[in-house]
Structures are given as C-alpha cells and as structure tokens.
Amino acid sequence: CDCYVAISPTGEIFVTDYDNDRIVSFQHGSGRLVLDNLHGYDMICCSPNGVLYVLTSEALQKLEGSRLQTVKAIADFPEDLEFSAVFVTKEEVIYVLDNLNGRVLRFNPAESFEPVVV
C-alpha cells in the first residue's frame, strides 16, 4: 500500500491511510484519527513548528485544528510542476522538489507566492 509518513517535533508520527482515505497519528503507543474522508491527497509533511501540511489534487493545505486550510491552489503552481517532495521551514517557507524538471522551488506565503528556483 502507498503511504506517506511525517514526524512532528514532539515525535508524533502522522501516517496516510490510502485504503481508508484518512490520516492517523501515533504517539506514546496510541493512535488517533487526524483527518477523515480525504480523497485525492498525495503527500504530507510536518513543519518544525508542528504544522501538518497535506498536498491534495486541488491544493497544498495545512491543518488548523481539525480542518484543512488552503495555502496555495494547485492551479496557482507552475503548470509543469511535478511534486516529488514538500518541505516547510520554521518560518513556514515552502520548498517543493520537482524531480521531472530537476529543480527545487521556494514559496514564501509571507511575501509572495511567486516561485523562486533555488
């Protein structure tokens, strides 16, 4: 089964459960449901601030409470972008690995969402 794993700074482990369209987390030997009824999601990552980011077929979103908030719609990313990995810094700057085009793009929501090739 395909899955992604992200680990928070506190050691909480987030795992995508594609078969059941959900994300679950595990910490201190017990698990809990984080998000349910997810469809079309591709990957997850956790920022150093403990914020969980979820990439879906529609948007890059972040978990706020028990709901996803859109950070950037997929339509607003470069058309030829193929997501291979996502990393988010403590300052919430987003880096996207684009294996298809051999580049890393940086997006800084605090400034502009124009991608910068790094």
N, C-alpha and C positions, 0 to 999 in steps of 0.2 A: 504494500500500500504506500502511496506517496504521502509524505508528511513533511512539515517544517517544524523546527524547534527554535525557541528563543528563550534566553535566560535573563531574568531581571537582576539588577544589582543586589537584591536581597536573597537571590538564589531561587526565586520562584521560577519553575520551568513551565513554559507555555508550549503546547503541542497542538498542531492542527489535526483534526479527525475528519478526513475527507469522506469516509464512508457514512458518517452521521452529520455532515455539514455543520461542524461546530469546532470551537477551540476550548480546550480544557487546560487547567493548570494544576501543578503538583508542588506542594511544599510541606516539609516536615512529615512526610509519609502519607499525606491525604490529598485527594484531588477535589476539584470543584469545576463546575461549568462556568466558563467565562462568557462565551457568545454562542448562540444557537441560531439555527435557520440561516446559516451563511451559504450563499451559492456563488460560485464563480470566483472564489478567492484563490490567490496564487502563492503568496508567501507572507511571513510575519517577521518582525524584528522588534527588539526592545531597546529603547534608548538608555543611556546611562542614568537618566532621571527616572527610569522605571515605566516610561510610557510605552504601551504596546502599539505598534503600527501594523496595519493589515493592508496588503495590496490585493484589491479585487479587480475584476474585469472592468469595473467602472471608475475606480478611484483609488488613490492612496489615502487611507483613513487612519485616524488614531482613536484609541479607546479612551473615552472620557466617561467615568462612572461605568454604566453598563451599556452605553450606546457608542456607536461609531460616528465620528465627525469627519467630514471630508476635508482633507488637507489640500489635495490637488486632483482634479478630474483627469482621467486617462486621456481624454481628448485634448487636454492642455499640455501634455508632454509632447516631445518631438515625435513626429509620425513614424520615423524609422527606428524608434527605441525598442529594444528587446530587453526586458528586465531579466537579469541573471541573479542579482542580489541587491538588497537595500540595507543601508547602514545609516543610523541617525546619531548625531553627536549630542553632547550635554547641552549645547546651545540650540538644539533642535534643527541643525542644518542637516539636510538630507543628501546622501550620496547614493547614486544608482549606478550599478555596474551594468554596462551594456556590452555583453560579450559579442553580439553579432557585429557591432561596429568598432570593437576594440577601444572603448573609451569609458571613462567614469565621468558622470555628470553631477554637478553640485547645485542644489536648490536651497535657497535661504528664504524661508517664508517671512522672516522679519524684515527683509529688504525688498526682494523682488522674486518672482517665480520664473524669471528667465534663466534657463540652464546655463551653467558655465562648465566648459570642458576642462577637467583638471588632469 
